[in-house]
Amino acid sequence: QGLVRVQFAAGLEALSDYRRKHETSRELTRLLSAPLEALAEQVGLVRGDLRRLQTQVEARTGQLAGLEAARLLRDAHALGSGRVVAAQLEPELLDPVAAALCAEPDVIALLGGAQAARATLLFMRGANVRADMSALLRAALPHVGGRGGGKPDRAGGGGDRVEGLE
């Protein structure tokens, strides 16, 4: 709103600030193998590479999720007029695999994953299924010692008892 903040340091405070910034710039020039004058440009290049690699990882994750969903559908358990898929996956695959599975209108996906000491659950259903995923999740959460919530078509949560995923 037209105001400018002015910050001032003098004496030992200014010297300490300079030392901290100097050490940071030295470390960045070492890490990026670039002179001080080229740091901003080098960071821009690294950020561009990172964005490109993230896009590639997302594309590969989508492909992997599609393949994994197809494999899981082949082994799905028949239940009434629908199919149930229950599986443990890598946590980063839970969302894309569940979405691929539930593109099938008759599928219930009961997925779990573990990372470090954290269990994650994701329950989803296809368009023709009427089961309440939130109720199923509430029944499963005590096994992983966790919390969660959701809606009738999609629910998720987690806890700290990874052994409860079984």
DSSP file with accessible surface (Angstrom, degrees, kcal/mol):
  #  RESIDUE AA STRUCTURE BP1 BP2  ACC     N-H-->O    O-->H-N    N-H-->O    O-->H-N    TCO  KAPPA ALPHA  PHI   PSI    X-CA   Y-CA   Z-CA
    1    1 A Q              0   0  234      0, 0.0     3,-0.1     0, 0.0     0, 0.0   0.000 360.0 360.0 360.0  38.2    0.0    0.0    0.0
    2    2 A G        +     0   0   79      1,-0.3     2,-0.3     0, 0.0     0, 0.0   0.463 360.0 125.2  84.6  -1.5    2.8    2.3   -0.8
    3    3 A L        -     0   0  158      2,-0.0     2,-0.4     0, 0.0    -1,-0.3  -0.691  44.9-155.6 -92.3 147.7    4.8    1.6    2.4
    4    4 A V        -     0   0  127     -2,-0.3     2,-0.5    -3,-0.1     0, 0.0  -0.981   9.0-140.6-123.6 132.2    8.3    0.5    2.3
    5    5 A R        -     0   0  229     -2,-0.4     2,-0.5     2,-0.0    -2,-0.0  -0.817  16.7-161.9 -91.7 127.9   10.0   -1.5    5.1
    6    6 A V        -     0   0  126     -2,-0.5     2,-0.4     2,-0.0    -2,-0.0  -0.934   2.2-164.2-111.4 129.8   13.5   -0.5    5.8
    7    7 A Q        -     0   0  181     -2,-0.5     2,-0.4     2,-0.0    -2,-0.0  -0.937   7.2-169.1-115.4 139.2   15.8   -2.8    7.8
    8    8 A F        +     0   0  168     -2,-0.4     2,-0.3     2,-0.0    -2,-0.0  -0.974  10.3 175.3-133.6 135.7   19.0   -1.6    9.3
    9    9 A A        +     0   0   39     -2,-0.4     2,-0.3     4,-0.0    -2,-0.0  -0.996   7.2 174.9-137.1 144.5   22.0   -3.4   10.9
   10   10 A A    >>  -     0   0   53     -2,-0.3     3,-1.2     4,-0.0     4,-0.7  -0.945  46.8  -3.5-142.9 161.4   25.2   -1.9   12.1
   11   11 A G  H 3> S-     0   0   61     -2,-0.3     4,-2.3     1,-0.3     5,-0.2  -0.247 126.8  -3.7  62.2-135.9   28.3   -3.1   13.9
   12   12 A L  H 3> S+     0   0  147      1,-0.2     4,-2.7     2,-0.2    -1,-0.3   0.842 134.7  56.8 -62.8 -33.5   28.5   -6.7   15.1
   13   13 A E  H <> S+     0   0  133     -3,-1.2     4,-2.2     2,-0.2    -1,-0.2   0.932 109.4  45.3 -63.9 -43.7   24.9   -7.3   13.9
   14   14 A A  H  X S+     0   0   34     -4,-0.7     4,-2.6     2,-0.2    -2,-0.2   0.912 113.2  50.6 -66.2 -40.4   25.9   -6.2   10.3
   15   15 A L  H  X S+     0   0   70     -4,-2.3     4,-2.7     2,-0.2    -2,-0.2   0.924 110.6  48.9 -63.5 -43.3   29.1   -8.3   10.4
   16   16 A S  H  X S+     0   0   63     -4,-2.7     4,-2.3     2,-0.2    -2,-0.2   0.914 111.7  49.4 -62.7 -42.4   27.2  -11.4   11.6
   17   17 A D  H  X S+     0   0   43     -4,-2.2     4,-2.3    -5,-0.2     5,-0.2   0.928 111.7  48.7 -62.9 -44.9   24.6  -10.9    8.8
   18   18 A Y  H  X S+     0   0  143     -4,-2.6     4,-2.8     1,-0.2    -2,-0.2   0.934 110.9  50.0 -61.7 -45.9   27.3  -10.5    6.2
   19   19 A R  H  X S+     0   0  151     -4,-2.7     4,-2.7     2,-0.2     5,-0.2   0.912 110.7  49.8 -59.5 -44.8   29.2  -13.6    7.4
   20   20 A R  H  X S+     0   0  144     -4,-2.3     4,-2.2     1,-0.2    -1,-0.2   0.936 114.6  44.0 -61.2 -45.5   26.0  -15.7    7.3
   21   21 A K  H  X S+     0   0  125     -4,-2.3     4,-2.6     1,-0.2    -2,-0.2   0.889 112.7  52.4 -68.8 -36.4   25.2  -14.5    3.7
   22   22 A H  H  X S+     0   0   70     -4,-2.8     4,-2.6    -5,-0.2    -2,-0.2   0.936 110.3  47.5 -65.1 -45.7   28.8  -15.0    2.6
   23   23 A E  H  X S+     0   0  101     -4,-2.7     4,-2.4     2,-0.2    -2,-0.2   0.904 112.2  50.9 -62.0 -41.0   28.8  -18.6    3.9
   24   24 A T  H  X S+     0   0   77     -4,-2.2     4,-2.4    -5,-0.2    -2,-0.2   0.936 111.3  46.9 -62.5 -45.6   25.5  -19.3    2.2
   25   25 A S  H  X S+     0   0   25     -4,-2.6     4,-2.4     1,-0.2    -2,-0.2   0.905 111.7  51.3 -66.6 -36.9   26.8  -17.9   -1.1
   26   26 A R  H  X S+     0   0  137     -4,-2.6     4,-2.0     2,-0.2    -1,-0.2   0.928 111.2  47.8 -63.7 -43.5   30.0  -19.9   -0.8
   27   27 A E  H  X S+     0   0   86     -4,-2.4     4,-2.9     1,-0.2    -2,-0.2   0.913 112.0  49.9 -64.7 -40.8   28.1  -23.1   -0.2
   28   28 A L  H  X S+     0   0   69     -4,-2.4     4,-2.6     2,-0.2    -2,-0.2   0.907 109.1  50.8 -65.7 -40.4   25.7  -22.4   -3.1
   29   29 A T  H  X>S+     0   0   37     -4,-2.4     5,-1.4     2,-0.2     4,-0.7   0.896 113.5  46.6 -64.7 -36.0   28.6  -21.8   -5.5
   30   30 A R  H ><5S+     0   0  152     -4,-2.0     3,-0.6    -5,-0.2    -2,-0.2   0.952 114.9  45.2 -68.0 -48.7   30.2  -25.1   -4.4
   31   31 A L  H 3<5S+     0   0  101     -4,-2.9    -2,-0.2     1,-0.2    -1,-0.2   0.867 121.8  37.0 -64.3 -37.9   26.9  -27.1   -4.7
   32   32 A L  H 3<5S-     0   0   36     -4,-2.6    -1,-0.2    -5,-0.2    -2,-0.2   0.439 100.0-132.1 -95.7  -0.6   26.0  -25.6   -8.1
   33   33 A S  T <<5 +     0   0  112     -4,-0.7    -3,-0.2    -3,-0.6    -4,-0.1   0.923  67.2 119.3  48.6  50.7   29.6  -25.5   -9.4
   34   34 A A      < -     0   0   11     -5,-1.4    -1,-0.2    -6,-0.2    -2,-0.2  -0.992  68.7-104.8-142.4 148.3   29.0  -21.9  -10.6
   35   35 A P    >   -     0   0   80      0, 0.0     3,-1.7     0, 0.0     4,-0.4  -0.315  41.5-103.3 -68.7 160.9   30.6  -18.5   -9.8
   36   36 A L  G >  S+     0   0   98      1,-0.3     3,-1.4     2,-0.2     4,-0.4   0.874 120.8  57.2 -52.6 -41.3   28.7  -16.1   -7.5
   37   37 A E  G 3  S+     0   0  165      1,-0.3    -1,-0.3     2,-0.1     4,-0.2   0.742 109.3  45.9 -65.6 -22.6   27.6  -14.0  -10.5
   38   38 A A  G <> S+     0   0   24     -3,-1.7     4,-2.7     1,-0.1    -1,-0.3   0.361  81.6 100.5-103.5   6.1   26.0  -17.0  -12.2
   39   39 A L  H <> S+     0   0   19     -3,-1.4     4,-2.9    -4,-0.4     5,-0.2   0.920  81.5  49.8 -59.9 -46.4   24.1  -18.4   -9.2
   40   40 A A  H  > S+     0   0   86     -4,-0.4     4,-2.1     1,-0.2    -1,-0.2   0.931 114.0  45.7 -60.5 -43.5   20.7  -17.0  -10.1
   41   41 A E  H  > S+     0   0  135     -4,-0.2     4,-2.1     2,-0.2    -1,-0.2   0.925 113.0  50.4 -64.3 -42.7   21.0  -18.3  -13.7
   42   42 A Q  H  X S+     0   0   61     -4,-2.7     4,-2.5     1,-0.2    -2,-0.2   0.904 108.8  51.2 -64.1 -41.1   22.1  -21.7  -12.4
   43   43 A V  H  X S+     0   0   62     -4,-2.9     4,-2.8     1,-0.2    -1,-0.2   0.913 108.3  53.3 -62.8 -39.4   19.2  -21.9   -9.9
   44   44 A G  H  X S+     0   0   40     -4,-2.1     4,-2.1    -5,-0.2    -2,-0.2   0.916 109.6  48.0 -61.1 -42.0   16.9  -21.2  -12.8
   45   45 A L  H  X S+     0   0   90     -4,-2.1     4,-2.5     2,-0.2    -2,-0.2   0.921 111.8  49.5 -64.5 -43.2   18.3  -24.0  -14.8
   46   46 A V  H  X S+     0   0   65     -4,-2.5     4,-2.6     1,-0.2    -2,-0.2   0.917 110.3  50.7 -63.3 -41.8   18.1  -26.4  -11.9
   47   47 A R  H  X S+     0   0  146     -4,-2.8     4,-2.4     2,-0.2    -1,-0.2   0.903 109.9  50.4 -63.8 -39.7   14.5  -25.4  -11.3
   48   48 A G  H  X S+     0   0   28     -4,-2.1     4,-2.3    -5,-0.2    -2,-0.2   0.925 111.1  48.4 -62.8 -44.2   13.7  -26.0  -15.0
   49   49 A D  H  X S+     0   0   81     -4,-2.5     4,-2.7     2,-0.2    -2,-0.2   0.913 110.6  52.3 -60.8 -42.1   15.3  -29.5  -14.8
   50   50 A L  H  X S+     0   0   94     -4,-2.6     4,-2.7     2,-0.2    -2,-0.2   0.930 109.3  48.4 -61.7 -45.3   13.3  -30.2  -11.7
   51   51 A R  H  X S+     0   0  132     -4,-2.4     4,-2.2     2,-0.2    -1,-0.2   0.920 112.4  49.2 -61.1 -42.8   10.0  -29.3  -13.3
   52   52 A R  H  X S+     0   0  122     -4,-2.3     4,-2.1     1,-0.2    -2,-0.2   0.935 113.0  46.7 -63.2 -44.6   10.8  -31.4  -16.4
   53   53 A L  H  X S+     0   0   79     -4,-2.7     4,-2.7     1,-0.2    -2,-0.2   0.887 109.8  53.5 -67.3 -37.8   11.8  -34.4  -14.2
   54   54 A Q  H  X S+     0   0   97     -4,-2.7     4,-2.6     2,-0.2    -1,-0.2   0.909 108.3  50.7 -62.5 -39.9    8.7  -34.0  -12.1
   55   55 A T  H  X S+     0   0   90     -4,-2.2     4,-2.2     2,-0.2    -2,-0.2   0.918 111.2  48.4 -63.2 -41.6    6.5  -34.1  -15.2
   56   56 A Q  H  X S+     0   0   85     -4,-2.1     4,-2.6     2,-0.2    -2,-0.2   0.914 111.1  50.0 -65.2 -42.0    8.3  -37.3  -16.3
   57   57 A V  H  X S+     0   0   88     -4,-2.7     4,-2.9     1,-0.2    -2,-0.2   0.921 110.2  50.4 -63.5 -42.8    7.8  -38.9  -12.9
   58   58 A E  H  X S+     0   0  135     -4,-2.6     4,-2.2     2,-0.2    -1,-0.2   0.914 111.3  48.7 -62.3 -40.9    4.1  -38.1  -12.9
   59   59 A A  H  X S+     0   0   48     -4,-2.2     4,-2.2     2,-0.2    -2,-0.2   0.939 114.0  45.6 -64.6 -44.3    3.7  -39.6  -16.4
   60   60 A R  H  X S+     0   0  145     -4,-2.6     4,-2.9     2,-0.2    -2,-0.2   0.886 110.8  53.5 -67.4 -36.9    5.6  -42.7  -15.4
   61   61 A T  H  X S+     0   0   38     -4,-2.9     4,-2.8     2,-0.2    -1,-0.2   0.912 108.5  50.4 -63.6 -40.5    3.6  -43.0  -12.2
   62   62 A G  H  X S+     0   0   41     -4,-2.2     4,-2.2     2,-0.2    -2,-0.2   0.913 111.8  47.4 -62.8 -42.3    0.4  -42.7  -14.2
   63   63 A Q  H  X S+     0   0  117     -4,-2.2     4,-2.2     2,-0.2    -2,-0.2   0.935 113.5  47.6 -64.2 -45.4    1.6  -45.5  -16.6
   64   64 A L  H  X S+     0   0   86     -4,-2.9     4,-2.9     1,-0.2     5,-0.2   0.909 110.1  53.1 -62.5 -40.8    2.6  -47.7  -13.6
   65   65 A A  H  X S+     0   0    3     -4,-2.8     4,-2.7     1,-0.2    -1,-0.2   0.906 108.5  50.2 -62.5 -41.1   -0.7  -47.0  -11.9
   66   66 A G  H  X S+     0   0   36     -4,-2.2     4,-2.2     2,-0.2    -1,-0.2   0.922 113.0  45.6 -63.3 -42.5   -2.6  -48.2  -15.0
   67   67 A L  H  X S+     0   0  126     -4,-2.2     4,-2.2     2,-0.2    -2,-0.2   0.914 114.1  48.6 -66.3 -42.8   -0.6  -51.4  -15.3
   68   68 A E  H  X S+     0   0   36     -4,-2.9     4,-2.7     2,-0.2    -2,-0.2   0.906 110.5  51.3 -64.8 -41.0   -1.0  -52.1  -11.5
   69   69 A A  H  X S+     0   0    4     -4,-2.7     4,-2.6    -5,-0.2    -2,-0.2   0.924 109.3  50.5 -62.6 -42.6   -4.7  -51.4  -11.7
   70   70 A A  H  X S+     0   0   44     -4,-2.2     4,-1.6     2,-0.2    -1,-0.2   0.918 111.7  48.3 -61.7 -42.2   -5.0  -53.9  -14.6
   71   71 A R  H  X S+     0   0   98     -4,-2.2     4,-1.1     1,-0.2    -2,-0.2   0.936 112.6  47.9 -63.4 -44.6   -3.1  -56.5  -12.7
   72   72 A L  H  < S+     0   0   13     -4,-2.7     3,-0.3     1,-0.2    -2,-0.2   0.873 107.9  55.3 -66.1 -36.2   -5.2  -56.0   -9.6
   73   73 A L  H >< S+     0   0   31     -4,-2.6     3,-1.1     1,-0.2    -1,-0.2   0.862 102.0  57.2 -65.6 -34.4   -8.4  -56.2  -11.6
   74   74 A R  H 3< S+     0   0  178     -4,-1.6    -1,-0.2     1,-0.2    -2,-0.2   0.836 114.2  39.4 -62.4 -32.7   -7.4  -59.6  -13.0
   75   75 A D  T 3< S+     0   0  104     -4,-1.1    -1,-0.2    -3,-0.3    -2,-0.2   0.230  88.2 135.4-101.5  13.3   -7.1  -60.9   -9.4
   76   76 A A    <   -     0   0   25     -3,-1.1     2,-0.5    -4,-0.1     9,-0.2  -0.246  56.3-119.7 -64.7 149.1  -10.2  -59.0   -8.0
   77   77 A H  E     -A   84   0A 125      7,-2.8     7,-3.1     2,-0.0     2,-0.2  -0.778  24.3-124.4 -90.9 130.3  -12.6  -60.9   -5.8
   78   78 A A  E     +A   83   0A  90     -2,-0.5     2,-0.3     5,-0.2     5,-0.3  -0.522  32.0 176.5 -73.4 137.1  -16.2  -61.2   -7.0
   79   79 A L  E >   -A   82   0A 112      3,-2.7     3,-2.5    -2,-0.2     2,-0.2  -0.862  59.4 -52.6-144.7 107.0  -18.8  -59.9   -4.6
   80   80 A G  T 3  S-     0   0   84     -2,-0.3    -1,-0.1     1,-0.3     0, 0.0  -0.430 121.0 -22.5  61.0-128.0  -22.4  -59.8   -5.6
   81   81 A S  T 3  S+     0   0  125     -2,-0.2    -1,-0.3    -3,-0.1     2,-0.2   0.297 132.6  63.2 -95.3  11.0  -22.5  -58.0   -8.9
   82   82 A G  E <  S-A   79   0A  15     -3,-2.5    -3,-2.7    23,-0.0     2,-0.4  -0.525  74.8-118.2-123.5-171.3  -19.2  -56.2   -8.2
   83   83 A R  E     -Ab  78 107A  66     23,-2.7    25,-2.4    -5,-0.3     2,-0.5  -0.988  15.0-150.4-133.0 143.4  -15.5  -56.8   -7.7
   84   84 A V  E     -Ab  77 108A  22     -7,-3.1    -7,-2.8    -2,-0.4     2,-0.5  -0.956   6.2-166.9-116.6 130.7  -13.4  -56.0   -4.6
   85   85 A V  E     + b   0 109A   4     23,-3.0    25,-3.5    -2,-0.5     2,-0.5  -0.979   8.3 177.8-115.4 121.4   -9.7  -55.2   -4.9
   86   86 A A  E     + b   0 110A  65     -2,-0.5     2,-0.3    23,-0.2    25,-0.2  -0.994  20.4 143.2-123.8 122.5   -7.7  -55.2   -1.6
   87   87 A A  E     - b   0 111A  21     23,-1.7    25,-2.1    -2,-0.5     2,-0.5  -0.995  46.1-125.6-156.4 156.5   -4.0  -54.6   -1.9
   88   88 A Q  E     + b   0 112A  91     -2,-0.3     2,-0.3    23,-0.2    25,-0.2  -0.935  39.7 166.0-105.4 131.8   -1.0  -52.9   -0.3
   89   89 A L        -     0   0   19     23,-2.9    25,-0.5    -2,-0.5     5,-0.1  -0.833  47.0 -73.3-133.3 173.1    0.9  -50.5   -2.6
   90   90 A E    >>  -     0   0  114     -2,-0.3     3,-2.2    23,-0.2     4,-0.6  -0.491  50.9-119.4 -64.9 137.5    3.5  -47.9   -2.4
   91   91 A P  G >4 S+     0   0   24      0, 0.0     3,-1.2     0, 0.0     4,-0.5   0.848 111.8  58.4 -54.1 -35.1    1.9  -44.8   -0.8
   92   92 A E  G 34 S+     0   0  114      1,-0.3     3,-0.1     2,-0.1    -2,-0.0   0.691 105.3  52.2 -71.2 -13.2    2.5  -42.6   -3.9
   93   93 A L  G <> S+     0   0   15     -3,-2.2     4,-2.5     1,-0.1     5,-0.4   0.563  84.5  88.3 -95.0 -10.1    0.5  -45.1   -6.0
   94   94 A L  H <X S+     0   0    6     -3,-1.2     4,-2.5    -4,-0.6     5,-0.2   0.940  90.8  41.9 -56.6 -54.0   -2.6  -45.2   -3.8
   95   95 A D  H  > S+     0   0   80     -4,-0.5     4,-2.4     2,-0.2     5,-0.2   0.953 118.1  42.8 -62.3 -52.5   -4.4  -42.3   -5.5
   96   96 A P  H  > S+     0   0   39      0, 0.0     4,-2.2     0, 0.0    -1,-0.2   0.902 117.0  47.1 -66.5 -34.8   -3.7  -43.0   -9.1
   97   97 A V  H  X S+     0   0    0     -4,-2.5     4,-3.0     2,-0.2     5,-0.2   0.936 112.4  49.9 -69.5 -43.2   -4.3  -46.8   -8.8
   98   98 A A  H  X S+     0   0    0     -4,-2.5     4,-2.7    -5,-0.4    -1,-0.2   0.925 111.5  49.3 -60.2 -42.2   -7.6  -46.2   -6.9
   99   99 A A  H  < S+     0   0   53     -4,-2.4     4,-0.5    -5,-0.2    -1,-0.2   0.921 112.4  47.3 -63.8 -42.5   -8.7  -43.8   -9.6
  100  100 A A  H >< S+     0   0   36     -4,-2.2     3,-0.7    -5,-0.2     4,-0.3   0.916 114.2  47.5 -66.1 -40.7   -7.8  -46.2  -12.3
  101  101 A L  H >< S+     0   0    0     -4,-3.0     3,-1.7     1,-0.2    -2,-0.2   0.925 110.5  51.2 -63.6 -45.0   -9.6  -49.1  -10.5
  102  102 A C  T 3< S+     0   0   18     -4,-2.7    25,-0.5     1,-0.3    -1,-0.2   0.465  85.5  82.4 -81.5   2.0  -12.7  -47.1   -9.8
  103  103 A A  T <  S+     0   0   80     -3,-0.7    -1,-0.3    -4,-0.5    -2,-0.2   0.747  79.9  81.1 -68.0 -22.3  -13.1  -46.0  -13.4
  104  104 A E  S X  S-     0   0   79     -3,-1.7     3,-1.3    -4,-0.3    24,-0.1  -0.741  86.2-141.8 -80.4 125.7  -14.7  -49.5  -13.6
  105  105 A P  T 3  S+     0   0   52      0, 0.0    23,-1.8     0, 0.0    24,-0.5   0.717  93.6  49.8 -68.5 -17.3  -18.2  -48.9  -12.3
  106  106 A D  T 3  S+     0   0   41     22,-0.1   -23,-2.7    21,-0.1     2,-0.4   0.214  88.4 108.8-106.4  17.0  -18.5  -52.2  -10.3
  107  107 A V  E <   -b   83   0A   0     -3,-1.3    19,-2.7   -25,-0.2     2,-0.5  -0.751  45.8-164.9-105.3 140.4  -15.2  -52.0   -8.3
  108  108 A I  E     -bC  84 125A  20    -25,-2.4   -23,-3.0    -2,-0.4     2,-0.6  -0.991  15.5-158.2-112.7 124.3  -14.5  -51.4   -4.7
  109  109 A A  E     -bC  85 124A   0     15,-3.0    15,-2.4    -2,-0.5     2,-0.6  -0.928  12.7-178.6-108.0 117.6  -10.8  -50.5   -4.0
  110  110 A L  E     +bC  86 123A  45    -25,-3.5   -23,-1.7    -2,-0.6     2,-0.3  -0.900  21.7 173.0-114.5  95.4   -9.5  -51.1   -0.5
  111  111 A L  E     +bC  87 122A   2     11,-2.8    11,-2.9    -2,-0.6     2,-0.3  -0.826  13.4 177.7-114.2 146.1   -5.9  -50.0   -0.7
  112  112 A G  E     -bC  88 121A   4    -25,-2.1   -23,-2.9    -2,-0.3     2,-0.3  -0.952   1.7-178.0-139.2 159.6   -3.2  -49.5    1.9
  113  113 A G  E     - C   0 120A   0      7,-2.3     7,-3.2    -2,-0.3     2,-0.4  -0.985  13.0-144.8-154.6 157.6    0.4  -48.5    1.9
  114  114 A A  E     + C   0 119A  37    -25,-0.5     2,-0.4    -2,-0.3     5,-0.2  -0.988  13.8 175.8-130.9 137.6    3.2  -48.1    4.4
  115  115 A Q  E >   - C   0 118A 125      3,-2.3     3,-2.0    -2,-0.4     2,-0.1  -0.963  68.6 -41.8-141.0 123.0    6.0  -45.6    4.5
  116  116 A A  T 3  S-     0   0  104     -2,-0.4    46,-0.0     1,-0.3     0, 0.0  -0.397 125.6 -24.6  55.1-122.7    8.4  -45.6    7.5
  117  117 A A  T 3  S+     0   0   72     -2,-0.1     2,-0.5    -3,-0.1    -1,-0.3   0.005 117.7 100.2-106.8  29.9    6.2  -46.1   10.5
  118  118 A R  E <   -C  115   0A 126     -3,-2.0    -3,-2.3    43,-0.1     2,-0.4  -0.963  54.2-157.9-123.9 125.5    3.0  -44.7    8.9
  119  119 A A  E     -CD 114 159A   0     40,-3.1    40,-2.0    -2,-0.5     2,-0.4  -0.833  10.6-163.4 -98.4 138.4    0.2  -46.8    7.5
  120  120 A T  E     -CD 113 158A  47     -7,-3.2    -7,-2.3    -2,-0.4     2,-0.4  -0.975   2.3-164.6-124.1 137.8   -2.1  -45.1    4.9
  121  121 A L  E     +CD 112 157A  15     36,-3.3    36,-2.1    -2,-0.4     2,-0.4  -0.952   7.5 179.8-120.6 141.3   -5.6  -46.4    3.9
  122  122 A L  E     -CD 111 156A  10    -11,-2.9   -11,-2.8    -2,-0.4     2,-0.5  -0.956   3.8-174.9-141.2 119.4   -7.6  -45.3    0.8
  123  123 A F  E     +CD 110 155A  16     32,-3.1    32,-2.6    -2,-0.4     2,-0.3  -0.971  12.6 163.9-117.0 127.4  -11.0  -46.8    0.1
  124  124 A M  E     -CD 109 154A  27    -15,-2.4   -15,-3.0    -2,-0.5     2,-0.3  -0.940  17.7-153.2-137.9 162.2  -12.9  -45.9   -3.2
  125  125 A R  E     -C  108   0A  49     28,-1.5   -17,-0.2    -2,-0.3   -23,-0.1  -0.952  19.7-112.5-136.3 155.9  -15.8  -47.2   -5.1
  126  126 A G    >   -     0   0    2    -19,-2.7     3,-1.4    -2,-0.3   -23,-0.1  -0.278  43.6 -95.1 -77.1 171.8  -17.0  -47.2   -8.7
  127  127 A A  T 3  S+     0   0   73    -25,-0.5   -21,-0.1     1,-0.3    -1,-0.1   0.784 121.2  49.1 -63.6 -29.7  -20.1  -45.4   -9.9
  128  128 A N  T 3  S+     0   0  111    -23,-1.8     2,-0.3   -24,-0.1    -1,-0.3   0.487  90.4  96.3 -91.7  -2.1  -22.5  -48.4   -9.6
  129  129 A V    <   -     0   0   18     -3,-1.4    -4,-0.1   -24,-0.5   -22,-0.1  -0.705  49.3-171.5 -91.5 138.3  -21.4  -49.5   -6.1
  130  130 A R        +     0   0  183     -2,-0.3    -1,-0.1     2,-0.1    -3,-0.0   0.401  42.4 123.8-108.4  -0.1  -23.5  -48.3   -3.2
  131  131 A A        -     0   0   38      1,-0.1     2,-0.9    22,-0.1     3,-0.1  -0.325  67.1-117.3 -62.2 146.1  -21.2  -49.4   -0.3
  132  132 A D     >  -     0   0   66      1,-0.2     4,-2.0     2,-0.1    21,-0.2  -0.765  24.0-169.0 -90.6 106.8  -20.3  -46.6    2.1
  133  133 A M  H  > S+     0   0    0     19,-2.7     4,-2.6    -2,-0.9     5,-0.2   0.845  86.2  58.4 -65.5 -32.9  -16.5  -46.2    2.0
  134  134 A S  H  > S+     0   0   14     17,-0.3     4,-2.3     2,-0.2    -1,-0.2   0.917 106.9  47.2 -63.9 -41.3  -16.5  -44.0    5.0
  135  135 A A  H  > S+     0   0   39      2,-0.2     4,-1.7     1,-0.2    -2,-0.2   0.908 112.0  50.3 -67.0 -41.0  -18.1  -46.7    7.1
  136  136 A L  H  X S+     0   0   70     -4,-2.0     4,-1.5     1,-0.2    -2,-0.2   0.910 110.3  50.5 -62.4 -41.0  -15.7  -49.3    5.8
  137  137 A L  H  X S+     0   0    1     -4,-2.6     4,-2.5     1,-0.2     3,-0.4   0.926 106.2  54.4 -63.3 -44.5  -12.8  -47.0    6.7
  138  138 A R  H  < S+     0   0  148     -4,-2.3    -1,-0.2     1,-0.3    -2,-0.2   0.874 109.1  49.7 -58.1 -35.4  -14.1  -46.4   10.2
  139  139 A A  H  < S+     0   0   66     -4,-1.7    -1,-0.3     1,-0.2     4,-0.2   0.819 115.5  43.1 -71.5 -30.3  -14.1  -50.2   10.7
  140  140 A A  H >X S+     0   0   23     -4,-1.5     3,-1.4    -3,-0.4     4,-0.6   0.776  94.5  77.8 -86.9 -28.4  -10.5  -50.5    9.4
  141  141 A L  H >X>S+     0   0   13     -4,-2.5     5,-1.8     1,-0.3     3,-1.2   0.837  84.3  61.7 -58.2 -37.1   -8.9  -47.6   11.2
  142  142 A P  H >45S+     0   0   83      0, 0.0     3,-0.5     0, 0.0    -1,-0.3   0.851  97.4  61.6 -59.1 -26.9   -8.6  -49.3   14.7
  143  143 A H  H <45S+     0   0  112     -3,-1.4    -2,-0.2     1,-0.2    23,-0.1   0.786 112.6  34.9 -69.7 -27.4   -6.4  -51.9   13.0
  144  144 A V  H <<5S-     0   0    1     -3,-1.2    17,-2.1    -4,-0.6    16,-0.3   0.338 109.9-120.9-105.7   4.3   -3.8  -49.2   12.1
  145  145 A G  T <<5S+     0   0   36     -4,-0.8    15,-0.7    -3,-0.5     2,-0.2   0.896  71.3 116.8  62.4  43.0   -4.4  -47.1   15.2
  146  146 A G  E   < -E  159   0A  25     -5,-1.8     2,-0.3    13,-0.2    13,-0.3  -0.494  58.0-118.7-131.8-165.1   -5.3  -44.1   13.2
  147  147 A R  E     +E  158   0A 212     11,-2.0    11,-2.4    -2,-0.2     2,-0.3  -0.895  35.9 130.3-135.6 162.6   -7.8  -41.5   12.1
  148  148 A G  E     -E  157   0A  49     -2,-0.3     2,-0.3     9,-0.2     9,-0.3  -0.980  20.2-168.2 174.5-168.4   -9.4  -40.5    8.9
  149  149 A G  E     +E  156   0A  36      7,-2.4     7,-2.6    -2,-0.3     2,-0.3  -0.970  13.0 148.1 179.0-172.5  -12.7  -39.7    7.2
  150  150 A G  E     -E  155   0A  47     -2,-0.3     5,-0.3     5,-0.3    -2,-0.0  -0.996  43.4 -61.5 158.5-156.2  -14.3  -39.1    3.9
  151  151 A K  E >   -E  154   0A 144      3,-3.2     3,-0.5    -2,-0.3   -17,-0.3  -0.681  54.5 -90.9-121.0 172.4  -17.5  -39.5    1.9
  152  152 A P  T 3  S+     0   0   66      0, 0.0   -19,-2.7     0, 0.0     3,-0.1   0.819 126.2  40.8 -58.9 -27.3  -19.5  -42.5    0.9
  153  153 A D  T 3  S+     0   0   80      1,-0.3   -28,-1.5   -21,-0.2     2,-0.3   0.684 126.9  20.1 -96.2 -16.3  -17.6  -42.8   -2.4
  154  154 A R  E <   +DE 124 151A 100     -3,-0.5    -3,-3.2   -30,-0.2     2,-0.3  -0.948  62.7 166.5-155.7 130.1  -14.0  -42.1   -1.1
  155  155 A A  E     +DE 123 150A   3    -32,-2.6   -32,-3.1    -2,-0.3     2,-0.3  -0.994   5.6 175.5-144.9 148.1  -12.4  -42.2    2.3
  156  156 A G  E     +DE 122 149A  26     -7,-2.6    -7,-2.4    -2,-0.3     2,-0.3  -0.985  10.6 136.2-151.1 159.0   -8.9  -42.1    3.6
  157  157 A G  E     -DE 121 148A  19    -36,-2.1   -36,-3.3    -2,-0.3     2,-0.3  -0.963  22.4-148.9-176.7-168.8   -6.8  -42.1    6.7
  158  158 A G  E     -DE 120 147A   2    -11,-2.4   -11,-2.0    -2,-0.3     2,-0.3  -0.984   5.7-168.4-170.3 174.4   -3.8  -43.5    8.4
  159  159 A G  E     -DE 119 146A   1    -40,-2.0   -40,-3.1    -2,-0.3   -13,-0.2  -0.925  38.3 -99.1-161.6-174.9   -2.2  -44.5   11.6
  160  160 A D  S    S+     0   0  108    -15,-0.7     2,-0.7   -16,-0.3   -15,-0.2   0.267  92.1  88.3-105.5  10.7    1.1  -45.6   13.2
  161  161 A R    >   +     0   0  105    -17,-2.1     3,-1.6     1,-0.2     4,-0.2  -0.747  46.9 174.0-110.7  86.3    0.5  -49.3   13.3
  162  162 A V  G >  S+     0   0   42     -2,-0.7     3,-2.2     1,-0.3     4,-0.3   0.856  75.1  65.8 -60.8 -34.9    1.8  -50.6   10.0
  163  163 A E  G >  S+     0   0  135      1,-0.3     3,-1.0     2,-0.2    -1,-0.3   0.754  88.5  70.2 -62.7 -19.2    1.3  -54.2   11.0
  164  164 A G  G <  S+     0   0   19     -3,-1.6    -1,-0.3     1,-0.2    -2,-0.2   0.605  75.4  82.9 -74.0  -9.5   -2.4  -53.5   11.0
  165  165 A L  G <         0   0   24     -3,-2.2    -1,-0.2     1,-0.2    -2,-0.2   0.842 360.0 360.0 -62.9 -32.3   -2.5  -53.2    7.2
  166  166 A E    <         0   0  191     -3,-1.0    -1,-0.2    -4,-0.3    -2,-0.2   0.885 360.0 360.0 -59.6 360.0   -2.7  -57.0    7.0
